[in-house]
Every structure is written in C-alpha cells, then in structure tokens.
Amino acid sequence: MATLYASGEFELDESGQPVRMLGTLQDISERRQVEQSLRRSEDLYRLVTGAVPALIAYVDSDYCYQFANRRFEEWTGQKRSHIYGRTVREVLGDAAYANLGVYIDKALSGEEVTFEAELPYGPTGRRHVQTTYVPHVGDEGEILGFFALVQDITEHKRVEEEQRVIGNRLQEKQKIESLGLLAGGIAHDFNNMLTGIMGNSGLVRMEMPAESPLVHYLDEIETTARNLSDFCKQMLAYSGMGRFVLQTLSLNTIIEDMMQMLQFSTSKKAVLTCDLSDDLPGVEGDASQMRQIIMNFTINASEAIGDKGGNVTLRTGTMQADRAYLNHSLLGTDLEPGDYVFIEVRDDGSGISEDVKARIFDPFYTTKFRGRGLGLAAVLGIVRGHKGALNVYSKVGKGTTLRALLPYARGQVTAAETAVRAMTGPETCSGTVLVVDDERTVRMVAERGLQSMGLTVVLAENGREGLARFSEQPDLFAAVVLDLTMPHIDGVEAYREIRKLKPTIPVLLMSGFNEQEAISQLTGEGVAGFLQKPFGIEELKETVRQLLTTPGQTKPR
C-alpha cells in the first residue's frame, strides 16, 4: 500500500465554504522507508556502542568530544551531556592529557595510532588501557576528527605480570639447578682426588718416625687438603648436596651460642643486636649448616655497613606465607603455603640496586674487588636442601634485609650434636674385605690402610667387577667397602645384589655427596655405614673396625 502526501489550497464559494482543493498528491512511501531504516540504524548503533566492552568516542578537529558511548560515561563518571563539546584535556585532566596529547596530534595529522597508557578511572582509580585512534578523513582529504577505541587491559596486565614473575622464578630455578649440578659434580670429583691426597698422607705418616723433620710437610699437605675439603663442602651446600646431620633445632639457641663468634666476625663500626622470638618452634636441619646461614648473613650485613658505622639486627620469628609470597620468593614456587620459621639479618647500610639484588646468590659474585668463596650462594643451597625459601628486601641508601624461611619441625628440639667419633676397638682385625671403587687412588689408599690393620683386601674397579668377585665366594668376605658412583653397575644396584647373595654382610658405602643424597634409595635396606669423601686413613680404619667388631650394629657413625 502506498503512502500519499497531499499539499495545496482549497477553492472557496461565495459563502466562504471550500468547494475543491487545488494542489498535488505525492507518493512518499520510499522516503518513509528511508527514515525508518535510518531510525533502525541509529537504534542498532546505540545498541552496539553501548554493548561493546570498550570505550568508544569521537573527537573533532578542535579536540572536542562529539560522541561518547555509555562505557565512556561510566569510566569518567561524567554524563555524556556534560562531555559533548568539551576538550579531551577538560574531560580527562592535565595528567592524562600529558600521556595522550602526542597520540592525538598524530591522529589529527592523519596517522592511525595504537598505544598503551594508564588513565584515571572514576574519582580516584587508575587503569591500564590499550587505545587506537583512527582519523576521520573528509571527501576532500581534510581531517575532520578521529574515532577512539579504548580497551581496559588492567586484568590482562596483572596476569601478564604474574606470568612474568613466575617465568623469572622458573628461569632462576633452572639456573640454580644447572649450576648446582655442576657444583655438585665438581665437588664429587674433587672429593675423590682429596681422598687420595689425604689417604696417602696418612699412609706416609704411618711409616714415618714422629720426630722426622718431614712431618711438617705432611702437616702442610693435610691442612691444604682440609681447606680444599671445606671448599668442596661449600660447593655441595650450594648444590643442595651438603652433608646433613638432621636434628630438630632451636635457631634461638644456635644464635645465642654463636654470639661471641658473630661479634668477633663483624666490623667494629657495626652494632650487632638480636631480636629473638619467644617460644620459637624448632626446625629440622643440620646445625653446622644453620650456623653457616647465620654467619654468612651477618658478615654480608657487616660489610654493607662498612666504615661509616651502623646497626645489624638479627631476628627470628614465625610467619604465614601465602601462595603470592612464596611465588615472589627465591626457591618458594615449589613450597606449600603455610607456617614457617624465619631468620633474618637487617642492616642500615648502603643497600643494593635491583641488578645486584638479582645476582647476590650467584656463585662467586661479589661487589668487592674479588670473590672470596661461595658465600651467599652456599646459603641458597643450604636453604634449598632444607626445603626453605629466601627473600631479599633492599633499597639503595636504606639498607638490606636477608630472610630465610624454614619449615616447622615435627619433633622436640634437641641439642646440636658436635661430638666427634672416638677411636675405639682393637688395633688389628682379621678377615677379607672387598673394596669397590672406580678411582685407582682411592682403591690403593683403602688397600694399604686396611692391610695395616691385618685385613686381607680384594680390589675391584667398578660395580660389575665387584659383584663378580663377591659372587664367586660370598662367604670369603667379612665386609664390603663400596663406592656409590661408578660406571657399568652403580653402587646402589651392586649393594642390592650383594645383599641378596649374603644378607648379613656389612657394607660400608662411600660417596662424594652427602649421606642423605647418596643413600636415599637404600633407606631401610640395612646400610651398615657411610663415609663421605674426602676422608683420612684413620677415619676409614676406625669405621671398618667398628663394622667388624660391633655385634648387631647396622649403621655405625
């Protein structure tokens, strides 16, 4: 049906009444359809711009808003009627315009731009946004204004930052693990060589008169070997494979026992104080390793104080570490949220920058003129080995705080063991001992040392040969001395096969790694004894003597 539109005028009779109409009649159906289509387009336009989860606006060439959608209104907290006709600077403020002005100028020069910025949100908030400005070009090529599309990416930036932190921690963890494997492998090989040096020195001492002037040189050799052994212990500590004697310890007691030594080790310009928490729960750990953490933290703080003087505070306490805290801690990503004991040392020295902070636990890294050992790198390994985490808080010019988190212990606190094994038992023994080690020097030292006790020694240079010799005559052997790291058949497999052939045979295991690391696969399998390399000839002899002369002993120490 057509829609008609009439226009014109009426012809009147003498009395003024209309007789007929003079004019035109037009078909306006098409115009009505266009108008309805425009209204539908406008409704759809409002629907789309209002529903899209982004800010949409149009700014003219005078920098004034001519359009803004509902989201824009919500973002600024201003009514659109108040926004229209006002400039970007007036609506968003000077601070925001300082970030946007350069991009607006580019858009009004005809360049499409996309950028990220931080904009005010509501009366007090701020949000991260990604913005695109698209120029509006007229028929003659003139720039009439630009369209703005603004997307809120605050949540995306937060997730991205969390992923970056986790990625950095993962990378740091992989670096630590790689360096730890390298350090552990080097220390293991060094310990094998040091066993030969210390063992041969002990053999020479056995043959040399006590009054010989050459004894002095043996003393020097053994002192140097012990110093190298201490360095290997640091490397093993960094690798997380240091020798642990696990006990339930009180950190407060350890600190109190160390105070005199700590005072002696710190700068005379530093004032050392303690703030120890009452009723501090125990931690399961190795006392000597805990002392190393405390000493390294304190010396580091003392050196930060330097000659200017200042305070060093040693503090203990407990804290509840949540997932976010652990994720931002060194070594913390693999730990479970919960309660931890902490030990921290705070100084008011010069502080450290972010780039130095990222490297202070690297082996041999130092801000001094030269490195002096593993230092804080060893601390990292110790804390890793004790299933803990580390945190560093520092600001240049304001000082530094180093904090180690350690899990609660389950048992009662015990006194730290410091006793050294006493030399007991008869001077000589009888029987045949099988020594299995892939290092020729270690085999030679063990052979001569055990022969000096009156024992017969059979040697094997790897696990396969050792197992073959033992299986020939199991009843011949009174004991086995077995290295754990060997080619062909390793010590763990050889041990199990030997015990199958003769379940009662005492087996002394040797390794350059710590006992927990070395024999973790043999827990509960009746290991008779363990020697960590390097060891002296007398330590070997005494351990074997106890194996052969102590009835029923399954693990002499």
Helices and strands as residue ranges (DSSP letters): E 4-12, E 18-27, H 29-51, E 55-60, E 65-68, H 70-76, H 80-83, H 88-92, H 94-107, E 113-121, E 125-137, E 143-152, H 154-207, H 215-239, E 246-249, H 251-265, E 270-275, E 283-286, H 287-305, G 306-308, E 310-321, H 323-327, E 338-347, H 354-357, H 376-385, E 389-395, E 399-407, E 432-436, H 440-451, E 456-460, H 463-472, G 474-476, E 477-483, H 491-501, E 507-511, H 515-518, G 520-522, E 529-532, H 537-549
